[in-house]
Amino acid sequence: MDLGHWNIRTSQDVEFEVVETTDLLDPDNSLLRQIPGGGEAHSARLAVLDEVVEDLFGSRVRDYFAATDTPMNYMTMAAGDEHKTIENVLRIDSRLNEIGTERAGTPPIAMGGGVLQDVVGMATALYRRGIPYVRVPTTLLGQIDGSVSAKNGVNFEGYRNRLGTFHPPPLTLIDRAFIATLPERQVRSGMGEVLKMALVKDPQLFRLLEEFGPVLVQERCQDTGPLTREREPGREVMHRAITGMAQELQKNLWEKDLRRIVDYGHTFSPAVEMRSLPALFHGEAVAMGCLFCAALAVNRGLLAERDFDRIAGCIRGLGLHSTHEMFFDAGLLESAFADTMRHRGGAQHLALLTGIGSTVFVEDLTDHEVEEAAQMMRKQ
């Protein structure tokens, strides 16, 4: 017999801004100093920089805040996916504790690539059961993919993002100039996620990648050359990728619906990426995952072979490898698929292309189909 029964229903509105700007580190640009929601900091804030940002921009960041006598503390974190760990989450929380970070008035600033953004995001989600922070992504991948995401997480026991939370920062600041300093490989990796968005919902974005792929990578999306200065494909590519991601995430931010087209290319690639660390970057593995799923679609008669060839050609035009020996290993891929299904509540929810810019979900993929696609990848 029930002695009491309470059914509690509640909701919380979530609103966060993603703002593109220029000259973010110019003291005349006040965006980086602002407290999300208004007001002034009551005490010193923490800025967490990854080691690449520290080397390239550390002195400018400090000069920026010093110019207006803004009290700050600084911390540097190693870059690279192997540092995406719970230990680094706790290091940041210890630093927040040490400087006396408040519940709302002293939001930390995270400046760096996707690894740093994930680690700081999770640290702030745990600290005092959640504090606001400001996100400043400095890689292409971080600006076009992570900038609108609510998720953060760390790798755990050999699995990618096995621990994590949903904790969007109230403010994300994007300055395309940061990309200009990236190594070319980092830009190519970011283009892997741009390609994903093009394939699942934006044929015009795909055409831009086909036409301008090599120069976009060479110019780091800065539109400084004679082929790009007038048309600005770098700006358009970034805007279309960010807009597409925002449209998809806004309607399913908490992932209550596990059928997500933005997971395209991420069904088989996480296992390959984790087993290859640090040899493969995230976007590199995603691009291969996109082509593998395109192979599955071709073999099902969903996608024309000419579109498969266009996708493979676009990947190579971006300077990315279209395949890897792990994508020849059907056993590994079947195991990866099984693990992904556990993440999707036991269902496949596998997005496959029906054309460039359109998808369908399937629930009946077989091991034989995985083996056939692995054979196609071997020929790339």
C-alpha positions, -999 to +999 in steps of 0.1 A: +000+000+000+013+034-009+014+058+020+022+088-002+027+096-038+042+128-052+045+135-089+068+165-094+069+182-127+092+212-135+109+229-164+137+253-169+141+277-198+176+275-213+190+304-233+226+309-243+243+332-267+268+325-294+284+358-306+308+362-335+332+391-331+365+405-343+396+417-324+384+399-292+417+406-275+416+444-282+410+461-249+384+483-267+363+452-272+346+446-239+329+413-247+355+391-230+353+411-197+315+410-196+297+390-170+269+369-186+236+383-175+251+417-165+267+430-134+304+431-124+327+404-110+329+405-072+364+391-071+390+376-094+379+352-122+398+322-135+409+320-172+418+285-183+440+284-214+452+254-233+489+253-239+486+263-275+466+294-266+491+301-238+520+301-262+504+321-289+481+345-270+489+342-233+506+376-230+478+393-250+452+378-228+469+391-197+475+425-213+438+427-222+426+423-186+455+444-172+445+473-194+413+477-175+426+465-141+404+434-142+415+410-115+422+375-130+438+342-122+453+320-149+457+283-154+472+263-184+461+229-194+477+205-218+461+201-253+453+168-269+426+142-265+447+121-241+443+149-216+405+148-217+404+131-183+385+133-150+418+141-133+420+174-153+384+182-144+393+179-107+425+200-112+403+228-125+378+225-097+406+226-072+418+258-087+383+273-086+381+263-049+415+278-042+406+312-056+371+313-041+350+312-072+314+322-065+281+306-075+273+332-101+295+364-099+329+351-111+323+329-142+355+313-154+367+317-190+377+288-212+400+296-241+412+268-262+402+238-284+375+212-279+394+192-253+398+222-230+361+232-236+349+198-227+370+196-195+362+231-183+325+226-192+324+195-170+344+211-142+320+240-140+290+217-142+302+199-111+315+229-091+288+241-067+264+219-087+269+242-117+283+276-123+282+297-154+313+301-176+323+318-208+334+297-237+360+310-263+367+282-288+400+288-307+399+259-332+377+254-363+362+223-347+354+242-315+339+272-334+316+253-358+306+223-337+313+228-300+302+264-299+264+256-299+266+223-280+253+219-244+274+188-239+307+183-223+326+152-212+358+133-207+371+100-219+370+072-194+383+036-194+390+037-231+357+051-241+351+085-257+331+110-236+318+082-213+315+107-184+299+140-190+271+165-184+247+188-202+259+223-192+258+251-218+276+283-210+255+314-211+280+330-235+303+317-263+325+341-282+338+333-317+367+352-333+376+336-366+411+352-363+421+324-339+419+299-367+445+318-386+472+305-362+462+269-363+484+242-379+469+231-412+461+196-398+439+211-371+420+230-398+416+198-419+403+180-388+377+207-382+366+204-418+356+168-410+327+181-389+318+207-415+316+179-440+292+160-417+268+190-416+270+194-453+262+158-460+232+155-436+214+188-444+232+214-466+240+206-503+252+242-508+277+238-480+289+206-497+293+224-530+314+251-512+337+224-498+340+208-532+349+241-549+370+257-523+382+229-500+420+232-506+421+270-504+398+270-473+423+248-455+453+267-468+438+301-458+424+288-425+390+301-436+403+337-435+392+347-470+425+366-477+434+353-512+424+363-546+400+334-550+382+340-518+384+377-508+353+387-528+331+356-522+342+350-486+336+312-487+353+308-454+328+330-436+299+313-455+312+278-447+315+286-410+281+304-408+263+276-426+279+249-404+271+268-372+236+276-383+229+240-392+242+227-360+222+252-340+190+243-358+195+206-350+205+210-314+180+236-304+151+212-310+167+184-291+193+200-268+190+173-240+190+144-266+156+131-254+152+119-290+181+096-298+175+098-335+199+126-344+213+134-378+242+152-362+254+118-351+261+110-387+297+098-390+299+092-353+286+057-351+317+038-359+344+065-357+346+068-318+361+033-315+386+039-343+395+073-328+401+060-292+421+030-303+444+051-325+450+079-299+469+101-304+474+092-341+440+103-354+423+137-347+386+137-340+375+153-373+398+130-393+380+099-378+346+116-384+353+121-421+362+084-424+330+075-405+310+097-429+324+078-459+319+044-443+282+052-437+280+064-473+293+030-483+266+014-463+240+036-481+254+027-515+252-010-508+216-005-497+207+013-529+200+045-510+229+066-523+241+068-559+277+057-565+285+090-581+276+107-548+298+083-529+327+092-553+320+129-548+321+125-510+354+106-512+368+132-536+357+161-513+374+144-483+407+141-502+403+177-515+402+189-479+435+171-473+419+144-452+425+106-455+394+088-467+401+056-449+422+038-423+431+002-417+407+000-387+378+006-411+388-026-428+383-046-396+347-057-397+349-072-362+361-040-347+334-021-365+306-045-354+318-041-318+319-003-322+283-004-335+272-026-306+286+000-281+270+029-300+236+011-298+240+009-260+244+047-261+212+048-282+190+028-258+196-005-276+183+008-310+204+014-341+190+048-350+216+048-378+214+078-401+223+070-437+224+093-467+197+092-494+215+119-513+239+148-504+219+168-479+192+142-470+191+112-446+170+083-435+172+063-403+176+025-405+171+000-377+180-033-394+217-030-404+234-065-405+269-076-399+271-087-435+265-051-446+293-039-422+316-064-438+307-052-473+313-016-464+346-025-448+357-040-482+347-007-499+368+012-475+398-010-482+397+002-518+399+039-510 
